[in-house]
Amino acid sequence: MKQDQKLRMAFQTMSEIAIIGQLADNALRQALPETLSIASFGVLNHFARLGVEGESPTKLARAFQVTKGAMTYTLQQLEALGFVTITDDPADARAKVVRITKAGVRAREAAIARVNPGMSRMLQVIPAEEFAAALPFLTRLREVMDAGRD
């Protein structure tokens, strides 16, 4: 395959991923309870997915590629709901540590339960095996892009 064909294919793939991201965000927004924004759910999911014990707001902002101010706002909302705690970092009194609470874990699980009917409908059209086949490529693409942003 020629270089221009490779570039076109890569661009088309990234365009499809971007459109899928927009559609997924819209579906998620509609399924989430009013108390959770996509950003809030993303933070809860981050803790659960990575099994993170605690993380600084700065590190979370970097992970989500948002400003510290935007992350602080999201974390304050989650703290007000009792879904995270924000405490002083024992290693650095100037820093904070964010931890998900049991209520935050339950809120994430409840949100996923609200999303699952849409996933089930999708699995009726696209077999789980196709999702499984796409996952290694998508994971590698995310890892390459993630490594390239720092």
FENFENRA-V193383 format. One record per residue. RES is the residue in one small letter. D_LAST is the distance of its C-alpha to the last C-alpha in Angstrom with 1 decimal. Layout:
res:RES d_last:D_LAST
res:RES d_last:D_LAST
This chain:
res:m d_last:30.7
res:k d_last:30.0
res:q d_last:26.6
res:d d_last:27.4
res:q d_last:28.5
res:k d_last:25.3
res:l d_last:23.2
res:r d_last:25.7
res:m d_last:25.4
res:a d_last:21.6
res:f d_last:21.8
res:q d_last:24.7
res:t d_last:22.9
res:m d_last:19.9
res:s d_last:22.6
res:e d_last:24.4
res:i d_last:21.4
res:a d_last:20.9
res:i d_last:24.6
res:i d_last:24.7
res:g d_last:22.0
res:q d_last:24.2
res:l d_last:27.3
res:a d_last:25.9
res:d d_last:24.8
res:n d_last:28.3
res:a d_last:30.0
res:l d_last:28.1
res:r d_last:28.9
res:q d_last:32.5
res:a d_last:32.7
res:l d_last:31.1
res:p d_last:33.6
res:e d_last:33.8
res:t d_last:32.4
res:l d_last:29.0
res:s d_last:26.5
res:i d_last:23.9
res:a d_last:21.3
res:s d_last:23.6
res:f d_last:24.2
res:g d_last:20.4
res:v d_last:20.1
res:l d_last:23.2
res:n d_last:22.2
res:h d_last:18.8
res:f d_last:21.0
res:a d_last:23.5
res:r d_last:21.4
res:l d_last:19.4
res:g d_last:22.4
res:v d_last:20.5
res:e d_last:23.2
res:g d_last:21.5
res:e d_last:18.2
res:s d_last:17.6
res:p d_last:17.4
res:t d_last:14.2
res:k d_last:12.5
res:l d_last:14.1
res:a d_last:13.1
res:r d_last:9.4
res:a d_last:10.4
res:f d_last:12.5
res:q d_last:10.5
res:v d_last:13.6
res:t d_last:14.9
res:k d_last:16.3
res:g d_last:19.7
res:a d_last:19.4
res:m d_last:18.4
res:t d_last:21.2
res:y d_last:23.6
res:t d_last:22.9
res:l d_last:23.2
res:q d_last:26.4
res:q d_last:27.8
res:l d_last:27.1
res:e d_last:28.7
res:a d_last:31.7
res:l d_last:32.2
res:g d_last:32.1
res:f d_last:29.2
res:v d_last:26.9
res:t d_last:27.8
res:i d_last:25.9
res:t d_last:27.2
res:d d_last:26.6
res:d d_last:24.4
res:p d_last:27.1
res:a d_last:24.8
res:d d_last:23.9
res:a d_last:26.4
res:r d_last:24.2
res:a d_last:21.7
res:k d_last:22.4
res:v d_last:22.2
res:v d_last:22.4
res:r d_last:24.4
res:i d_last:25.8
res:t d_last:29.6
res:k d_last:32.2
res:a d_last:32.9
res:g d_last:29.3
res:v d_last:29.5
res:r d_last:32.8
res:a d_last:31.4
res:r d_last:28.6
res:e d_last:31.3
res:a d_last:33.6
res:a d_last:31.1
res:i d_last:30.5
res:a d_last:34.2
res:r d_last:34.5
res:v d_last:32.0
res:n d_last:33.7
res:p d_last:36.7
res:g d_last:34.5
res:m d_last:32.8
res:s d_last:36.3
res:r d_last:37.5
res:m d_last:34.6
res:l d_last:35.4
res:q d_last:39.0
res:v d_last:37.8
res:i d_last:34.9
res:p d_last:35.7
res:a d_last:33.4
res:e d_last:33.3
res:e d_last:31.5
res:f d_last:28.8
res:a d_last:28.6
res:a d_last:28.5
res:a d_last:25.5
res:l d_last:23.4
res:p d_last:22.3
res:f d_last:21.1
res:l d_last:19.3
res:t d_last:17.7
res:r d_last:16.5
res:l d_last:15.3
res:r d_last:13.3
res:e d_last:11.8
res:v d_last:11.1
res:m d_last:9.5
res:d d_last:7.5
res:a d_last:6.3
res:g d_last:5.8
res:r d_last:3.8
res:d d_last:0.0
